């Protein structure tokens, strides 16, 4: 269970749980120094400990695989009620570690990511040990409205003046003067100098602090030695596509980008979400100019059996037209020819042909410089796969979660039925014939979904010649290593 307490209420008795630095911030708040309103959140230690104890961190191969599965399970922890109640409905924007977040769900995922990273560093350095989840840092969540600027400030004892660093935005001279006054006042209240994090959100406020240390000049080393715990970058024949549907990230050693537009574009908020989608597609295409950018058209689902996917795009112009404009802007206005299309959730060949026709009307026809891929999400797609290939597609995206849901007869969005997703033996048998048809037609396939990195599924995919896998940002660093190990096992098995 996590602990959540408003900053202003922290007292000396709370220091062992919420940290002495956060306590100092509360003291400044009560003494009249401008401090941002917010919460201090502790990690769910018991839940994290329970998750870690279910996995083996012995050999390197098992370690990598277990670490990836641990991250998945931790990120699936639902948002605690105590955090929802602490935030209340009046607060919609938050600041965490210098990053602005606009929803409670994203805030919780970001908090989990911070604690996962701390646990991962401990695992790399010391391996698994009892109490590994102890000592994780409580995090400060600040409520913001319209943040204009942010940065750090501290009293430089060598220069005898306050040093102000601006990370984002700009400062008016009056605000700069205010920061200097706040830092001087805060140091007097705490008796020892600190480094302060500040924001300009209507007025200048402190949002964090850490101990100040005098800068020490160190001679450059003649040789840099990598830490013993740093993993080596592995290579694999299978491509790794980074899923940038929820946040933008620039990572090395990825072979392409996958963007599910339904996670960005919202028909109820078309203006802002359209701009966000355009920005995400263009940024991705420019940042990865030599890699394919797969934009999946929006699959707005209302549950199993409802109107969704391609059928909804064909009949809801308010959903389809903005997506076509995004493609038109990226490919024709910005000349970003590495952007390609994924047609979502097709229930029949006629739907695919109609979608190709609507795209062609907007000069988005399939050609050498524009690939058209199809998402395979229902068993009918596999059964009639040859008909889809005759209709003309450049590749296939296997959505493992959707396929498993329809084959097992459960709705994967229902948490109480989520354990059925691990039943993959029937799914793998069902896919075999379809994959043979794809190879015979020389049509590549990539795989999407949370099931793909489970050992049994991954080994099956590598053995069947998967072209690529779509992974989240937090999975990207270990995906190559897992694929490399699976490929080695396949080679040894065949020899």
C-alpha positions in Angstrom: 0.0 0.0 0.0 1.4 3.4 -0.9 1.4 6.4 1.4 0.2 9.8 0.1 0.4 13.0 2.1 0.2 16.7 1.1 3.5 18.5 1.4 2.2 21.0 3.8 1.3 18.3 6.4 4.7 16.6 6.7 6.1 16.7 10.2 9.3 15.4 11.8 7.6 12.0 12.5 7.1 11.5 8.8 10.8 11.9 7.9 11.6 8.1 8.0 8.8 7.4 5.5 8.7 10.5 3.3 12.3 11.6 3.5 14.1 14.4 5.2 14.4 16.6 2.1 10.7 16.5 1.5 10.2 17.3 5.2 12.5 20.4 4.7 10.2 21.5 1.8 7.2 21.2 4.1 9.0 23.4 6.7 9.6 26.0 4.1 5.9 25.9 3.1 4.8 26.5 6.7 7.4 29.3 7.2 5.9 31.3 4.4 8.4 30.6 1.6 6.5 30.1 -1.7 6.2 26.3 -2.3 4.1 24.5 -4.9 1.0 22.7 -3.7 1.3 19.0 -4.1 1.7 15.5 -2.6 4.6 13.2 -1.6 4.0 9.6 -2.8 5.8 6.5 -1.4 6.3 3.4 -3.5 4.0 0.3 -3.1 6.9 -1.7 -1.5 4.8 -4.8 -0.6 3.3 -5.1 -4.1 6.7 -4.6 -5.7 8.3 -7.2 -3.3 5.6 -9.7 -4.1 6.1 -9.3 -7.9 9.9 -9.7 -7.7 9.8 -12.8 -5.5 7.9 -14.7 -8.3 10.8 -14.4 -10.7 14.3 -16.0 -11.0 17.3 -13.7 -11.4 20.0 -16.4 -11.6 21.8 -16.6 -15.0 22.1 -13.7 -17.3 19.7 -15.2 -19.8 17.0 -15.8 -17.2 17.8 -12.4 -15.6 17.0 -10.4 -18.8 13.8 -12.3 -19.4 12.6 -12.1 -15.9 13.4 -8.4 -15.7 11.2 -7.7 -18.8 8.3 -9.6 -17.4 8.7 -7.9 -14.0 8.4 -4.5 -15.7 5.3 -5.6 -17.5 3.6 -6.8 -14.3 4.6 -3.8 -12.2 3.2 -1.4 -14.9 -0.1 -3.3 -14.8 -0.6 -2.3 -11.1 -3.9 -0.2 -11.1 -3.9 3.4 -9.8 -4.4 3.2 -6.0 -7.5 4.8 -4.6 -5.5 6.7 -2.1 -3.7 8.5 -4.9 -6.9 9.3 -6.8 -8.5 10.7 -3.6 -5.3 12.7 -2.8 -5.4 14.3 -6.3 -9.1 15.0 -6.3 -11.0 15.9 -9.5 -9.9 19.6 -9.4 -6.3 18.9 -10.3 -5.7 17.9 -13.9 -2.0 18.8 -14.6 0.9 17.5 -12.6 4.7 18.0 -12.4 6.9 15.0 -11.7 10.7 15.1 -12.0 10.5 18.1 -14.2 7.9 16.5 -16.6 4.4 17.8 -17.0 1.7 15.1 -17.0 -2.0 15.6 -17.8 -3.8 12.6 -16.4 -3.8 10.6 -13.2 -3.2 7.3 -15.1 -0.1 8.7 -16.9 1.1 10.1 -13.5 0.9 6.6 -11.9 2.7 5.0 -14.8 5.5 7.6 -14.6 5.8 7.0 -10.9 6.1 3.2 -11.5 8.7 3.8 -14.2 10.9 5.8 -11.7 10.7 3.1 -9.1 11.3 0.3 -11.7 14.5 2.1 -12.8 15.7 2.3 -9.3 15.0 -1.5 -8.7 16.7 -2.3 -12.1 19.8 -0.5 -11.0 19.9 -2.5 -7.8 19.4 -5.7 -9.6 22.2 -5.0 -12.0 24.6 -4.0 -9.2 23.8 -6.5 -6.5 21.3 -9.1 -7.9 18.1 -10.0 -6.1 18.1 -9.9 -2.3 15.5 -9.6 0.4 14.6 -6.0 1.0 15.5 -4.9 -2.5 12.4 -2.7 -2.7 13.3 -0.9 0.5 14.9 2.5 0.2 13.1 3.6 -3.0 12.7 7.3 -3.1 9.4 8.9 -2.3 8.3 11.2 -5.2 7.0 14.8 -5.1 4.0 15.5 -7.3 3.2 19.2 -7.8 -0.2 20.5 -8.9 0.3 23.0 -11.8 -2.0 25.0 -14.0 -0.1 26.9 -16.6 3.6 26.4 -16.1 5.7 29.0 -18.0 9.2 28.2 -16.9 11.3 25.9 -14.7 14.8 25.4 -13.5 17.3 25.1 -10.6 18.9 27.7 -8.3 21.5 27.6 -5.5 23.8 30.0 -3.6 27.2 29.7 -5.2 29.7 30.1 -2.3 32.6 30.6 -4.6 31.0 33.5 -6.5 29.1 34.8 -3.5 25.8 35.0 -5.4 22.7 33.0 -6.3 23.1 31.0 -9.5 19.8 30.5 -11.4 19.6 27.9 -14.2 16.6 28.0 -16.6 15.7 24.6 -18.0 12.5 25.4 -19.8 10.8 28.7 -20.8 12.0 32.2 -20.2 12.2 34.5 -17.1 11.3 38.1 -16.7 14.0 40.1 -14.7 11.4 40.6 -11.9 10.9 36.8 -11.6 14.7 36.3 -11.6 15.0 38.7 -8.7 12.2 36.9 -6.9 14.1 33.5 -7.3 17.2 35.0 -5.8 15.2 36.3 -2.8 13.5 33.0 -2.3 16.8 31.0 -2.3 18.4 33.4 0.2 15.4 33.2 2.5 15.2 29.4 2.2 18.8 28.9 3.0 18.4 31.0 6.2 15.3 29.0 7.2 17.1 25.6 6.8 20.5 26.9 8.2 22.4 25.1 5.5 22.5 25.7 1.7 20.5 23.6 -0.7 19.9 23.4 -4.4 16.3 24.2 -5.2 14.0 23.3 -8.0 11.6 26.1 -9.0 8.8 26.7 -11.4 7.0 29.8 -12.7 3.3 28.9 -12.5 1.5 32.2 -12.0 4.2 33.0 -9.5 7.6 31.6 -8.6 7.4 28.5 -6.4 9.8 25.9 -5.0 9.0 22.3 -6.0 12.0 20.3 -4.7 15.4 20.5 -3.1 18.5 18.5 -2.7 21.8 19.0 -0.8 24.2 21.5 -2.3 27.8 20.4 -2.7 30.7 22.5 -3.8 31.8 21.8 -7.3 35.0 19.7 -7.5 37.3 19.9 -10.5 38.4 16.4 -11.6 41.1 15.7 -14.1 39.8 13.8 -17.2 40.6 10.1 -17.0 42.8 8.6 -19.6 40.4 5.7 -20.0 36.8 5.2 -19.2 35.8 1.8 -18.0 32.1 0.7 -18.2 30.5 -0.3 -14.9 30.5 -4.1 -14.3 26.7 -4.2 -14.2 26.2 -2.5 -17.6 24.8 -5.0 -20.1 26.3 -5.3 -23.6 24.2 -4.3 -26.6 23.1 -7.5 -28.3 22.2 -7.8 -32.0 19.3 -9.7 -33.5 18.0 -10.5 -37.0 14.5 -9.6 -35.9 13.7 -5.9 -36.1 12.7 -3.9 -33.0 10.0 -1.2 -33.6 9.5 1.3 -30.8 5.9 2.0 -29.8 5.6 5.8 -29.5 1.8 5.8 -29.1 1.8 7.2 -25.5 5.0 9.3 -25.3 7.8 10.5 -27.6 11.3 9.1 -26.9 14.6 9.2 -28.9 16.4 5.9 -28.4 19.2 4.3 -30.3 19.3 0.8 -31.9 15.6 0.7 -32.9 14.7 -0.3 -36.4 11.4 1.7 -36.8 8.5 3.4 -35.1 4.9 2.2 -34.5 2.2 4.8 -33.6 -1.4 3.7 -32.7 -3.3 6.8 -33.5 -6.3 6.0 -31.3 -4.1 6.5 -28.3 -3.4 10.1 -29.4 -6.3 11.4 -31.5 -9.6 12.0 -29.6 -12.7 12.9 -31.6 -14.1 14.6 -28.6 -11.1 16.9 -28.5 -10.2 17.1 -32.2 -8.2 20.3 -32.3 -5.6 19.6 -29.6 -5.3 15.9 -30.2 -4.9 16.4 -34.0 -2.0 18.7 -33.3 -0.5 16.2 -30.9 -0.8 13.4 -33.5 0.8 15.5 -36.3 3.6 16.5 -34.0 4.2 12.9 -33.0 4.3 11.6 -36.6 6.5 14.4 -37.9 8.9 14.3 -35.0 9.3 10.5 -35.3 9.8 10.7 -39.1 12.4 13.4 -38.8 14.2 11.8 -35.8 14.4 8.4 -37.5 14.8 9.4 -41.2 16.1 6.0 -42.3 13.5 3.9 -40.5 9.9 3.1 -41.3 7.2 5.0 -39.3 4.1 2.9 -39.2 0.9 4.9 -38.4 -2.0 2.7 -37.5 -5.3 4.4 -38.3 -7.5 4.9 -35.2 -9.3 1.8 -33.9 -11.8 3.3 -31.5 -13.4 0.3 -29.7 -16.4 0.2 -27.5 -15.9 -3.4 -26.5 -16.2 -6.8 -28.2 -18.8 -7.0 -31.0 -19.2 -3.3 -31.3 -18.6 -1.1 -34.4 -14.8 -0.4 -34.4 -11.7 -0.4 -36.6 -12.0 -0.1 -40.4 -15.8 -0.3 -40.4 -16.0 2.7 -38.1 -13.4 4.7 -40.1 -15.5 4.1 -43.3 -18.6 5.5 -41.7 -17.3 8.1 -39.3 -15.7 10.9 -41.4 -15.0 13.0 -38.3 -12.6 10.1 -37.3 -11.1 9.2 -40.7 -10.7 12.7 -42.3 -8.2 14.1 -39.6 -6.1 10.9 -39.9 -6.0 11.3 -43.7 -4.9 15.0 -43.2 -2.1 13.8 -40.9 -0.8 11.5 -43.6 -1.2 14.1 -46.3 0.7 16.7 -44.2 3.5 14.3 -43.3 4.0 12.8 -46.8 3.0 15.6 -49.2 3.7 18.8 -47.3 6.7 17.7 -45.3 7.9 15.1 -47.9 8.4 12.4 -45.2 8.2 9.4 -47.3 9.2 7.0 -44.5 5.6 7.3 -43.1 3.5 4.2 -43.9 -0.1 3.1 -43.1 -1.5 0.3 -41.0 -5.2 -0.5 -41.6 -6.8 -1.5 -38.2 -9.1 -4.3 -37.2 -10.5 -5.5 -40.5 -13.5 -7.9 -40.5 -13.6 -8.7 -44.2 -11.8 -8.3 -47.5 -14.5 -5.8 -48.6 -13.6 -3.5 -45.7 -10.0 -3.5 -46.8 -10.9 -2.7 -50.4 -13.1 0.1 -49.4 -10.4 1.6 -47.2 -7.9 1.4 -50.0 -10.4 3.2 -52.2 -10.9 6.0 -49.6 -7.2 6.4 -49.2 -6.6 6.5 -52.9 -9.1 9.4 -53.2 -6.8 11.3 -50.9 -3.7 10.4 -53.0 -2.6 7.8 -50.5 -2.5 4.8 -52.8 -0.2 1.9 -52.2 3.1 2.3 -54.1 6.8 1.7 -53.8 7.3 4.7 -51.5 4.0 4.1 -49.5 3.5 0.7 -47.9 0.0 -0.4 -46.8 0.0 -2.9 -43.9 -3.0 -4.7 -42.4 -3.6 -5.4 -38.7 -4.7 -9.0 -38.2 -6.8 -9.0 -35.0 -9.6 -11.5 -35.7 -9.4 -15.2 -36.6 -11.2 -14.5 -39.9 -8.2 -12.7 -41.1 -6.0 -15.8 -40.8 -8.6 -18.1 -42.3 -9.0 -15.9 -45.4 -5.5 -14.6 -45.4 -4.9 -15.5 -49.1 -7.8 -13.3 -50.1 -6.3 -10.3 -48.3 -3.0 -10.9 -50.0 -4.7 -11.0 -53.4 -6.4 -7.6 -52.5 -2.9 -6.2 -52.1 -1.0 -5.4 -48.9 2.7 -5.0 -48.1 2.8 -6.5 -44.7 0.8 -7.8 -41.7 0.7 -6.7 -38.1 -0.4 -9.6 -35.8 -2.2 -8.2 -32.8 -1.6 -11.1 -30.3 -3.9 -9.8 -27.6 -6.9 -9.4 -29.8 -6.4 -12.8 -31.5 -6.0 -14.5 -28.1 -9.2 -12.8 -26.9 -11.3 -14.0 -29.8 -9.8 -17.5 -29.8 -10.2 -18.0 -26.0 -13.6 -16.3 -25.9 -12.7 -13.6 -23.4 -12.5 -9.8 -23.4 -8.9 -9.0 -22.6 -9.9 -5.6 -21.2 -11.6 -7.3 -18.3 -9.0 -7.5 -15.5 -10.6 -10.5 -13.8 -10.2 -12.6 -17.0 -6.7 -11.4 -17.8 -5.2 -14.8 -16.8 -6.7 -16.4 -19.9 -4.3 -14.4 -22.0 -1.5 -16.7 -20.8 -3.2 -19.6 -22.6 -1.3 -19.3 -25.9 -0.8 -22.9 -27.1 -4.0 -22.7 -29.2 -3.1 -19.3 -30.5 0.3 -20.5 -31.7 -1.1 -23.6 -33.4 -3.7 -21.4 -35.1 -1.1 -19.0 -36.5 1.2 -21.7 -38.1 -0.7 -22.1 -41.4 -1.2 -18.4 -41.8 2.5 -17.7 -41.3 3.4 -20.3 -43.9 1.1 -18.5 -46.4 2.9 -15.2 -45.6 6.3 -16.7 -46.2 5.2 -18.3 -49.4 3.9 -15.0 -50.6 7.1 -13.2 -49.3 5.0 -10.9 -47.2 6.6 -9.8 -43.9 4.8 -9.8 -40.6 5.5 -7.9 -37.3 3.9 -8.7 -34.0 2.2 -6.3 -31.5 0.9 -7.0 -28.0 1.9 -7.7 -24.4 2.2 -11.5 -25.1 5.1 -11.3 -27.5 7.9 -11.3 -25.0 6.7 -14.3 -23.0 9.3 -17.1 -23.5 7.1 -19.5 -25.3 5.7 -17.0 -27.7 9.0 -15.3 -28.4 10.7 -18.6 -29.3 7.8 -19.5 -31.6 8.0 -16.2 -33.4 11.8 -16.4 -33.9 11.5 -19.9 -35.2 8.7 -18.9 -37.6 10.7 -16.0 -39.1 9.0 -12.9 -37.6 10.2 -9.7 -39.4 9.9 -7.5 -36.3 8.3 -6.9 -32.9 6.7 -3.7 -31.5 7.8 -2.9 -27.9 7.3 -0.2 -25.4 10.0 2.3 -24.5 10.8 0.5 -21.2 11.1 -2.9 -23.0 13.4 -1.6 -25.9 16.7 -2.0 -24.1 16.1 -5.7 -23.3 14.2 -6.8 -26.4 17.3 -7.1 -28.5 19.0 -9.3 -25.9 15.9 -11.5 -25.5 15.7 -11.9 -29.3 19.4 -12.6 -29.5 19.1 -15.4 -26.9 16.1 -16.9 -28.7 17.9 -16.9 -32.0 20.9 -18.7 -30.4 18.6 -21.3 -29.0 17.0 -21.8 -32.3 20.4 -22.3 -34.1 21.6 -24.7 -31.4 18.3 -26.6 -31.7 18.6 -27.0 -35.4 22.3 -28.1 -35.3 
